[in-house]
Amino acid sequence: MTENLRYAVRQLFRAPTFTIVTILTLALGVGANTAIFSVIQAVLLHPSGVQDPERVASFHAKYTQLNLPSIGVSAPDFEDAQSMTGMVDKAAMVQAASFNATFDGRTQHLRAGKVTWKWFQVFGAEPILGRTFVPEEDQKGAERVVVLCALGRTTEARELASRFLEEHRRSPLAERVRASCASP
C-alpha cells in the first residue's frame, strides 16, 4: 500500500498542471457543496427565528369517514394535546385570519393569525418592545389583544405607537398601548 501511495505522489509531481487542476477542482467542489448545504441547513432545516426547531411539531386531525385527510385541530383535540404532559412541553393553536386596517388614511389588507397565549413561548420568540399574551387574555369573553410585528422596523413601530397615543389620548386602548410598546 505504501508503494502505491509513493507511486501516486511521484505521478502527481511529474504532471504539475494536472495536479493543480485536480486540486482546484476538488477545492471548488467541496466549497460549493459546503455553501449549498449551509443554505439548505439555514433555510429548510433550521428556519430563522425558531428556537429548537427539532422540538416543534404540528398536529393535524384526520377524519377519514368525512374524507378530510388533514385539517386543523379542534378545541377539544387541542386540550387533549395540552394534557399529554409527558410528550408535550407547551402547546399553542393558530387560526389564519385577515382584516383591513386604516393607517394614515390608507386602508391596508393585513394577514394575521389568531393564536393562543403560549404561541410565542412555543417558538421561543421574545418581543423587542412590550409583551406577549398572558393566560387571562386567552379566556372566552376576554378583551382582544393585538401583537404587532414590525419585523425589524422597531423605530417605525415606536413612531406608530407614539402617533396613536397622541391622536387617541382618550381611547380605552391608549393605556394598553402606552404600557406595552411606547417608548418613555
C-alpha positions as CSV (number, residue, x, y, z in Angstrom):
1,M,0.0,0.0,0.0
2,T,2.8,2.4,0.8
3,E,4.4,1.7,-2.6
4,N,1.1,2.6,-4.3
5,L,0.9,5.8,-2.4
6,R,4.5,6.8,-3.3
7,Y,3.9,6.0,-6.9
8,A,0.8,8.2,-6.9
9,V,2.7,11.1,-5.4
10,R,5.5,10.7,-8.0
11,Q,3.0,10.8,-10.8
12,L,1.4,14.0,-9.4
13,F,4.8,15.7,-9.3
14,R,5.6,14.6,-12.9
15,A,2.4,16.4,-14.1
16,P,2.1,19.6,-12.1
17,T,-0.6,21.1,-14.4
18,F,-2.8,18.1,-13.9
19,T,-2.1,18.2,-10.2
20,I,-3.1,21.9,-9.9
21,V,-6.2,21.5,-11.9
22,T,-7.3,18.4,-9.9
23,I,-6.7,20.2,-6.5
24,L,-8.6,23.3,-7.7
25,T,-11.5,21.2,-9.0
26,L,-11.7,19.4,-5.7
27,A,-11.5,22.6,-3.7
28,L,-14.2,24.2,-5.8
29,G,-16.4,21.1,-5.5
30,V,-16.0,20.9,-1.7
31,G,-16.6,24.7,-1.3
32,A,-19.7,24.7,-3.5
33,N,-21.1,21.6,-1.6
34,T,-20.4,23.3,1.8
35,A,-22.1,26.6,0.6
36,I,-25.2,24.7,-0.7
37,F,-25.5,22.6,2.4
38,S,-25.2,25.7,4.6
39,V,-28.0,27.4,2.8
40,I,-30.2,24.3,2.9
41,Q,-29.4,23.9,6.6
42,A,-30.3,27.6,7.4
43,V,-33.4,27.9,5.2
44,L,-35.0,24.5,5.3
45,L,-33.7,22.6,8.3
46,H,-33.4,25.4,10.9
47,P,-35.7,28.3,9.8
48,S,-34.8,31.7,11.2
49,G,-36.5,32.7,14.4
50,V,-37.5,29.3,15.6
51,Q,-35.7,28.3,18.8
52,D,-35.1,24.5,18.9
53,P,-37.0,23.7,15.7
54,E,-36.5,19.9,16.3
55,R,-38.7,20.2,19.3
56,V,-41.6,21.9,17.4
57,A,-44.3,19.7,15.9
58,S,-47.5,20.4,14.0
59,F,-50.7,18.5,14.9
60,H,-53.5,17.9,12.4
61,A,-56.7,15.9,12.7
62,K,-57.7,13.2,10.2
63,Y,-61.4,12.3,9.6
64,T,-61.4,9.5,7.1
65,Q,-65.2,9.0,7.2
66,L,-65.7,12.6,6.2
67,N,-62.9,12.4,3.6
68,L,-60.9,15.1,5.4
69,P,-57.3,13.9,5.3
70,S,-55.7,16.8,7.2
71,I,-57.4,19.6,8.9
72,G,-56.6,21.9,11.8
73,V,-57.3,20.7,15.3
74,S,-60.5,21.5,17.2
75,A,-60.5,23.0,20.6
76,P,-61.1,19.6,22.3
77,D,-58.3,18.0,20.3
78,F,-56.0,20.9,21.3
79,E,-56.9,20.4,25.0
80,D,-56.0,16.7,24.6
81,A,-52.6,17.7,23.2
82,Q,-52.0,20.0,26.1
83,S,-52.8,17.3,28.6
84,M,-50.1,15.0,27.2
85,T,-47.6,16.3,29.7
86,G,-45.1,13.5,29.1
87,M,-44.9,14.2,25.4
88,V,-45.8,17.9,25.0
89,D,-44.0,20.7,26.9
90,K,-46.0,23.6,25.5
91,A,-48.9,23.7,23.0
92,A,-50.3,26.6,21.0
93,M,-53.0,26.9,18.4
94,V,-53.3,29.2,15.4
95,Q,-56.2,30.1,13.1
96,A,-55.4,32.1,9.9
97,A,-57.2,35.4,9.6
98,S,-57.1,38.6,7.7
99,F,-58.6,42.1,8.1
100,N,-58.4,45.6,6.8
101,A,-56.8,48.4,8.8
102,T,-56.6,52.1,8.1
103,F,-53.2,53.9,8.7
104,D,-52.7,57.5,7.7
105,G,-55.9,57.5,5.7
106,R,-54.9,54.4,3.6
107,T,-56.6,51.1,4.0
108,Q,-54.3,48.1,4.0
109,H,-55.1,44.4,3.9
110,L,-53.3,42.6,6.7
111,R,-52.7,38.9,7.2
112,A,-53.0,37.7,10.8
113,G,-53.2,34.7,13.0
114,K,-55.5,34.2,15.9
115,V,-53.3,32.4,18.4
116,T,-53.4,31.0,21.9
117,W,-51.4,32.7,24.7
118,K,-48.4,30.3,24.6
119,W,-47.8,30.8,20.8
120,F,-44.7,32.9,21.3
121,Q,-43.3,30.5,24.0
122,V,-43.6,27.5,21.7
123,F,-41.4,29.2,19.2
124,G,-39.0,30.8,21.7
125,A,-39.9,34.3,20.4
126,E,-39.5,37.4,22.6
127,P,-40.8,40.8,21.7
128,I,-38.4,43.6,21.2
129,L,-40.9,46.0,22.7
130,G,-43.8,45.3,25.0
131,R,-45.0,41.8,25.9
132,T,-46.8,38.8,24.6
133,F,-50.1,37.4,25.7
134,V,-51.0,36.3,29.3
135,P,-53.3,33.4,30.2
136,E,-56.2,35.7,31.2
137,E,-56.4,37.0,27.7
138,D,-57.0,33.5,26.3
139,Q,-60.3,33.1,28.1
140,K,-63.7,33.2,26.4
141,G,-65.1,36.8,26.6
142,A,-61.7,38.3,27.4
143,E,-60.7,41.6,25.8
144,R,-59.0,41.2,22.5
145,V,-55.2,41.9,22.4
146,V,-53.0,42.5,19.3
147,V,-49.3,41.8,19.0
148,L,-48.0,43.8,16.0
149,C,-45.0,42.6,14.1
150,A,-42.8,45.3,12.6
151,L,-40.2,42.7,11.6
152,G,-37.0,44.7,12.2
153,R,-38.7,48.1,11.9
154,T,-38.8,48.9,15.7
155,T,-38.2,52.6,15.1
156,E,-41.2,52.7,12.8
157,A,-43.3,50.7,15.4
158,R,-42.3,53.2,18.1
159,E,-43.3,56.1,15.9
160,L,-46.7,54.5,15.1
161,A,-47.3,53.8,18.8
162,S,-46.4,57.4,19.7
163,R,-48.6,58.8,17.0
164,F,-51.5,56.6,18.1
165,L,-51.1,57.8,21.7
166,E,-51.0,61.5,20.5
167,E,-54.1,61.1,18.3
168,H,-56.2,58.9,20.7
169,R,-55.4,60.2,24.2
170,R,-58.8,59.3,25.5
171,S,-59.1,55.9,23.8
172,P,-59.5,52.9,26.1
173,L,-56.7,51.3,24.2
174,A,-54.3,54.2,24.8
175,E,-53.2,52.9,28.3
176,R,-52.6,49.4,26.9
177,V,-50.5,50.7,24.0
178,R,-48.6,53.0,26.4
179,A,-47.9,50.1,28.8
180,S,-46.8,47.6,26.2
181,C,-45.0,49.3,23.4
182,A,-44.5,53.0,23.5
183,S,-41.0,54.3,24.5
184,P,-40.9,56.6,27.5
